[in-house]
Amino acid sequence: MSTGYYPVILYPPLARRFANGDRGKGYLKALFQGCVASPDGNGTAKQGVSEKQFFRHLLCTFLENLICQAVEFEIPGSPRRYSADFILYHQSSGLALDIEIDEPYAGDTGKPHHCIDVDDDKIRNRFFLERNWGVVRFAEVQVVRHPWSCCKAIAQIIARLTGDDSVFILLQRLADVPLQKQWTKREARLMAKNNYRQSYLPKMGK
């Protein structure tokens, strides 16, 4: 659900009805079979420092799962493509998650990004949900300052939807990732003016 705060967690439609239920991973995998769209190429977007660091955390945490960085999805009827920061495929259940890191503005231009009063991310989220992907969005500051807590949040989603709590058990003693308020275009411009990203990024990656 979207609450105006990060992390934003959106469950894939096929899995929502079984959250906290007693359906097994095998049942979910059969349910997802043929209903989850696959990426069709690697993205060309430049990877920032926060993506590179968090990718290492994901690889260390979710050893039994397929994790890829910067893959693309075709948008029907459009020459544009959606590039996912990360995708996580839970092997035993078929659950697929699109994991995004949202920065408030571009480091080189100061252009606002991921603003709550702009529909771009809502349209993009709908694209993935319609293809039975879950969507998890973190604010960049969260993955930089609290990467393990972000991994715990992902592990909790997997446990809730699939019943596989093997990773969550290892991380459950960690603090929950602190909530981060989503921003408007006006707030993002002010953040850029004040060089907000430099307060947590040693080097601007985007």
C-alpha positions as CSV (number, residue, x, y, z in Angstrom):
1,M,0.0,0.0,0.0
2,S,1.0,3.6,-0.5
3,T,0.8,5.8,2.6
4,G,2.8,8.9,1.6
5,Y,5.9,7.5,3.2
6,Y,8.8,5.2,2.0
7,P,9.1,2.3,1.8
8,V,6.2,2.0,-0.6
9,I,5.1,-1.6,-0.8
10,L,2.7,-2.8,-3.5
11,Y,1.7,-6.5,-3.6
12,P,1.2,-8.3,-6.9
13,P,-2.6,-8.9,-7.4
14,L,-2.3,-12.7,-7.6
15,A,-0.5,-12.8,-4.2
16,R,-2.5,-10.3,-2.2
17,R,-5.3,-12.7,-1.3
18,F,-2.8,-15.1,0.2
19,A,-0.9,-12.7,2.4
20,N,-0.8,-14.3,5.9
21,G,-2.7,-17.2,4.5
22,D,-1.9,-20.9,4.5
23,R,-1.2,-21.5,0.8
24,G,2.1,-23.1,0.1
25,K,4.9,-21.9,-2.1
26,G,4.2,-24.6,-4.6
27,Y,0.6,-23.3,-5.0
28,L,1.9,-19.8,-5.5
29,K,4.4,-20.9,-8.1
30,A,1.6,-22.7,-10.1
31,L,-0.5,-19.5,-9.8
32,F,2.3,-17.3,-11.1
33,Q,3.3,-19.7,-13.9
34,G,2.9,-17.8,-17.2
35,C,1.4,-14.8,-15.5
36,V,4.5,-12.8,-14.6
37,A,6.0,-10.8,-17.4
38,S,9.7,-11.3,-18.0
39,P,12.3,-8.5,-18.8
40,D,13.5,-8.5,-22.3
41,G,16.9,-6.9,-22.0
42,N,19.5,-5.1,-19.9
43,G,19.1,-1.4,-19.2
44,T,21.5,1.3,-20.3
45,A,20.8,3.8,-17.5
46,K,23.8,4.9,-15.5
47,Q,24.0,3.2,-12.1
48,G,24.5,5.5,-9.2
49,V,26.6,4.9,-6.1
50,S,23.6,4.0,-4.0
51,E,22.5,1.3,-6.5
52,K,25.9,-0.3,-6.6
53,Q,26.2,-0.5,-2.8
54,F,22.7,-1.8,-2.2
55,F,23.1,-4.4,-4.9
56,R,25.9,-5.9,-2.9
57,H,23.7,-6.0,0.2
58,L,20.9,-7.7,-1.8
59,L,23.3,-10.4,-3.2
60,C,24.7,-11.1,0.3
61,T,21.2,-11.3,1.9
62,F,19.1,-13.3,-0.7
63,L,21.5,-16.0,-1.6
64,E,18.8,-18.5,-2.7
65,N,17.1,-16.1,-5.1
66,L,17.7,-14.6,-8.5
67,I,18.7,-10.9,-8.3
68,C,19.4,-8.8,-11.3
69,Q,20.3,-5.1,-11.7
70,A,19.2,-2.7,-14.4
71,V,16.9,-4.9,-16.6
72,E,14.4,-3.5,-19.1
73,F,10.7,-4.1,-19.8
74,E,9.0,-3.3,-23.1
75,I,6.1,-0.9,-22.9
76,P,3.5,-2.0,-25.4
77,G,2.8,0.6,-28.1
78,S,5.7,2.8,-26.9
79,P,9.4,3.1,-28.0
80,R,10.2,3.8,-24.3
81,R,11.1,1.0,-21.9
82,Y,11.0,0.7,-18.1
83,S,14.3,0.0,-16.5
84,A,14.2,-1.7,-13.1
85,D,16.8,-0.8,-10.5
86,F,16.7,-4.4,-9.3
87,I,14.5,-7.4,-9.7
88,L,14.3,-10.2,-7.2
89,Y,12.8,-13.6,-8.2
90,H,11.9,-15.9,-5.3
91,Q,12.8,-19.2,-6.8
92,S,10.6,-21.5,-4.7
93,S,7.3,-19.5,-5.0
94,G,7.7,-17.6,-8.3
95,L,7.1,-14.2,-6.5
96,A,8.8,-11.4,-8.5
97,L,9.6,-8.0,-7.0
98,D,10.6,-4.8,-8.7
99,I,12.9,-2.9,-6.2
100,E,13.5,0.8,-6.8
101,I,15.6,3.4,-5.2
102,D,14.0,6.8,-5.5
103,E,16.1,10.0,-5.3
104,P,14.4,13.4,-5.0
105,Y,16.3,15.0,-7.8
106,A,19.0,14.4,-10.4
107,G,22.5,15.1,-9.2
108,D,23.7,16.8,-12.3
109,T,20.6,19.0,-13.2
110,G,18.6,19.3,-9.9
111,K,15.5,18.1,-11.8
112,P,12.9,16.8,-9.4
113,H,12.3,13.0,-9.4
114,H,9.8,10.6,-8.0
115,C,7.4,13.4,-6.8
116,I,4.2,12.4,-5.1
117,D,2.3,15.1,-7.0
118,V,3.4,13.7,-10.4
119,D,1.7,10.6,-11.8
120,D,4.8,9.0,-13.5
121,D,5.6,6.6,-10.8
122,K,1.9,5.7,-10.3
123,I,1.7,4.8,-14.0
124,R,4.9,2.8,-13.8
125,N,3.8,1.0,-10.6
126,R,0.5,0.0,-12.4
127,F,2.5,-1.4,-15.3
128,F,4.3,-3.8,-13.0
129,L,1.3,-4.7,-10.9
130,E,-0.7,-5.5,-14.1
131,R,2.0,-8.0,-14.9
132,N,1.9,-9.5,-11.5
133,W,5.1,-8.0,-10.1
134,G,5.3,-6.6,-6.6
135,V,6.8,-3.2,-6.3
136,V,9.0,-2.0,-3.4
137,R,10.3,1.6,-3.5
138,F,12.8,2.9,-1.0
139,A,14.0,6.5,-0.7
140,E,17.7,6.7,-1.6
141,V,18.6,8.0,1.9
142,Q,17.1,4.8,3.4
143,V,19.2,2.4,1.4
144,V,22.3,4.4,2.0
145,R,21.9,4.8,5.8
146,H,19.9,1.7,6.6
147,P,20.7,-1.0,3.9
148,W,20.3,-4.0,6.2
149,S,16.9,-2.7,7.5
150,C,15.8,-2.3,3.9
151,C,16.8,-5.9,3.2
152,K,14.8,-6.9,6.3
153,A,11.7,-5.1,4.8
154,I,12.1,-7.2,1.6
155,A,12.5,-10.4,3.6
156,Q,9.4,-9.6,5.5
157,I,7.4,-9.2,2.3
158,I,8.6,-12.5,1.1
159,A,7.7,-14.2,4.4
160,R,4.3,-12.6,4.4
161,L,3.4,-13.6,0.9
162,T,5.1,-17.0,0.5
163,G,5.5,-18.3,4.0
164,D,9.3,-18.5,3.5
165,D,10.7,-16.7,6.6
166,S,14.3,-18.1,6.3
167,V,15.9,-14.8,5.6
168,F,13.5,-12.8,7.8
169,I,14.5,-14.9,10.8
170,L,18.1,-13.9,10.3
171,L,17.2,-10.2,10.1
172,Q,14.3,-9.9,12.5
173,R,16.3,-8.4,15.3
174,L,17.4,-5.5,13.2
175,A,15.5,-2.2,13.5
176,D,12.8,-1.5,11.0
177,V,13.8,0.9,8.3
178,P,12.8,4.4,9.4
179,L,10.0,5.9,7.4
180,Q,10.8,8.6,5.0
181,K,8.2,11.1,3.8
182,Q,7.6,11.3,0.1
183,W,8.2,14.7,-1.5
184,T,6.4,17.0,-3.8
185,K,8.0,18.9,-6.8
186,R,8.3,22.0,-4.7
187,E,10.0,20.1,-1.8
188,A,12.4,18.3,-4.3
189,R,13.4,21.7,-5.8
190,L,14.2,22.9,-2.3
191,M,16.1,19.8,-1.5
192,A,18.2,20.3,-4.6
193,K,18.8,23.9,-3.7
194,N,20.1,22.8,-0.3
195,N,22.2,19.9,-1.8
196,Y,20.3,17.5,0.4
197,R,21.7,14.4,-1.3
198,Q,25.2,15.4,-0.4
199,S,24.3,15.1,3.3
200,Y,24.3,11.3,2.9
201,L,26.1,10.5,-0.4
202,P,29.9,11.0,-0.2
203,K,29.9,11.4,-4.0
204,M,27.0,12.2,-6.2
205,G,26.1,9.1,-8.2
206,K,23.2,10.5,-10.2
